[in-house]
Amino acid sequence: AITYAQIAATSEPLNIWYQRLLADAYQRMDRFDRAAQVFEGLVQSFPLELSFYSEWASLCQKAGQRSNALKVYEQAETQFGVQQNLSRAQYAIYLETGDTKKAAKVLERLCNAFPGNTAFLHDLAAFYEKQQDALQAQSTYRRILQADSTDARALAALTITFYRDWE
C-alpha cells in the first residue's frame, strides 16, 4: 500500500488526497516520522490550511519528536495567531516535559488572546494551584472576577483562601 501511495503522491504532489493516503499508510505501519514528513510537505504547499499544522504536530508527537511538535505549534501560531486547540496541545507537551514556566506562558497567551473567556483563566488558576503558587492563583481569580463579578468558582476560591489565611 505504501508503494502505491508513494507513486500516487509523487506523481501528483499537490493532490491533497494522495498525500493523505500516503500519510495514512505510514501511520498504519507506525511510521509516524514519515507521516509527519508528508504533512510537513502539505504545510509547505498549503500554508493557509490550519488542520495540516495540527496533524503535522500530532504526528511529530507520536514519533517522539516533541521539540519538532513545539516548533510546528509556534509556526502555526505565527501564521494564524493563538488557537485554542493548538495552545492546549502545546501546553500539554510542556507539562509532560516538566517545563512549567513555558506551560504557564502558553496559558497566559491563551487568556490574553481570549480575554472574555473565563474558562481559560480558570485553567490558569488551577495550574497555579497545582504548582502551589497561591499568589498567582489568587491574582488569576481576581482577573476572573474583573471579567465576571458573579463567577461562583472564583468567589469560592478567594473566600476559601481568605479563611485559610485568616486562621
Secondary structure in CASP SS format (residue, H / E / C, confidence):
PFRMAT SS
TARGET T0000
AUTHOR 0000-0000-0000
METHOD secondary structure of the structure
MODEL  1
A C 1.00
I H 1.00
T H 1.00
Y H 1.00
A H 1.00
Q H 1.00
I H 1.00
A H 1.00
A H 1.00
T H 1.00
S H 1.00
E C 1.00
P C 1.00
L C 1.00
N C 1.00
I H 1.00
W H 1.00
Y H 1.00
Q H 1.00
R H 1.00
L H 1.00
L H 1.00
A H 1.00
D H 1.00
A H 1.00
Y H 1.00
Q H 1.00
R H 1.00
M C 1.00
D C 1.00
R C 1.00
F H 1.00
D H 1.00
R H 1.00
A H 1.00
A H 1.00
Q H 1.00
V H 1.00
F H 1.00
E H 1.00
G H 1.00
L H 1.00
V H 1.00
Q H 1.00
S H 1.00
F C 1.00
P C 1.00
L C 1.00
E C 1.00
L H 1.00
S H 1.00
F H 1.00
Y H 1.00
S H 1.00
E H 1.00
W H 1.00
A H 1.00
S H 1.00
L H 1.00
C H 1.00
Q H 1.00
K H 1.00
A C 1.00
G C 1.00
Q C 1.00
R H 1.00
S H 1.00
N H 1.00
A H 1.00
L H 1.00
K H 1.00
V H 1.00
Y H 1.00
E H 1.00
Q H 1.00
A H 1.00
E H 1.00
T H 1.00
Q H 1.00
F H 1.00
G C 1.00
V C 1.00
Q C 1.00
Q H 1.00
N H 1.00
L H 1.00
S H 1.00
R H 1.00
A H 1.00
Q H 1.00
Y H 1.00
A H 1.00
I H 1.00
Y H 1.00
L H 1.00
E H 1.00
T H 1.00
G C 1.00
D C 1.00
T H 1.00
K H 1.00
K H 1.00
A H 1.00
A H 1.00
K H 1.00
V H 1.00
L H 1.00
E H 1.00
R H 1.00
L H 1.00
C H 1.00
N H 1.00
A H 1.00
F C 1.00
P C 1.00
G C 1.00
N C 1.00
T H 1.00
A H 1.00
F H 1.00
L H 1.00
H H 1.00
D H 1.00
L H 1.00
A H 1.00
A H 1.00
F H 1.00
Y H 1.00
E H 1.00
K H 1.00
Q C 1.00
Q C 1.00
D C 1.00
A H 1.00
L H 1.00
Q H 1.00
A H 1.00
Q H 1.00
S H 1.00
T H 1.00
Y H 1.00
R H 1.00
R H 1.00
I H 1.00
L H 1.00
Q H 1.00
A H 1.00
D C 1.00
S C 1.00
T C 1.00
D C 1.00
A H 1.00
R H 1.00
A H 1.00
L H 1.00
A H 1.00
A H 1.00
L H 1.00
T H 1.00
I H 1.00
T H 1.00
F H 1.00
Y H 1.00
R H 1.00
D H 1.00
W H 1.00
E C 1.00
END
